[in-house]
Amino acid sequence: MPSFPTEFSGVTVLTKANVYFDGQVVSHTVRLADGAKKSLGLIRPGSYHFKTGVPERMEIVAGSCRVTLDGAPGTRECPAGQFFDVPGNSGFTVEVSAGLCEYICSFL
């Protein structure tokens, strides 16, 4: 099982939240010292579809979700401690059945 960071040091955090689906998905953008961009957020119960511009890695740090990548057969469970990758210029549907799903999204 991967080990995800519990904190990031020496970063810039944008104070304006990224709010999607009437507040059901909320994140904040984090810029690391090396220029890498991430977002830290949470997903409330429901089903949400996102489009990607660049490849992304979604690391689930708490809770769980089900994910369906655009064009891929089937849906996969993604509990805390797991991740999934999404190709650029693509999309995915994420479903949370109960509780909150917390994530780190890395823009690759």
N, C-alpha and C positions, 0 to 999 in steps of 0.2 A: 504494500500500500504506500503510495507517495506521501511524503511529508511536505505540507504546504507551510509557507511562512506565517507566523503569528503577528508579525509587525514588519514595517518597512521603515528604514532610517534614511535621513537625508533626502526627503522627497518634497515635492510641491503638490498640494492638494487643492483642486479647484473647489471653491465653496458652493458654487451653483450646482445643484443636483441635476442629474439626468433622470427625468421622470417619464415613464412610459405607461400606457394603458391605465390612464386616470389614477396613477399613483400605486398601481399594483406591483410594478417593478421600479425600483429606485437604486441609483448608483451614484458614486462620486468618482471623478477622474483623478488619477494619481500619475504624476510624472516623476520618474526616477532620475537620479543624477546622471546616469549614462544616456538619457534621452528616451528610454523605453516608456511606453504608455500602458497603463492598466486601468481597470475600473473595479471598484469594490462595491458590491451591492447585495440586495435581497429581493427575493421573488415571493410574493404572497400566493396562496392557492389559486389555481386557474390554469388556463392554457394560453400561451403567448407565442407568436411567431415573430422572429427577428431576421432581418437581412444583414449580410456582412459585406463590407467593402474589401477588407484585408483578412487574411487568415486569423482565426482567434482560437485561444485555448481557454476553456471554461473549467476552472478548478472548483469543485464543490467543497466548501469548508465546514458547512453545518447543514443539517436537514438532508433532503434528497429530492430528486426530480427524475422525470422520464424525458428522454430527448429523442427526437426524430430529425435526422439531417435531411434537407431537401434532396430528393432524388435517390435516397438510400432506402433499402427495404427494411421494414421493421422499426421497432422502437426499443430503446435500451434503458435500463435502470441505471441511475448514476447517484449512488449514495455518497455521503460525506467521505472524503479521502480519495475520491476518484475524479477523473477529469475526462473531458471529451474535446476533440479538435473539430473546428468547422473551417472548411475551405473558404478562401476569399471569393467574392462575387457569388455568394451562395446564400444559404439561410438555414434556419432550424426552428423547430417548435419545441418549446420546453413546457412541461406540465408539472405542477406541484399539486399533490392531492391533499396535503394537510400541513399545518405549521408553516414555518418559513424556510426557504432555501437560501443560504448565504453563499456567495461566490466571489472569486477573483477572476476577472477576465483579462487575459494578456493579449495584446495586439501584436501578432508575430510579423 
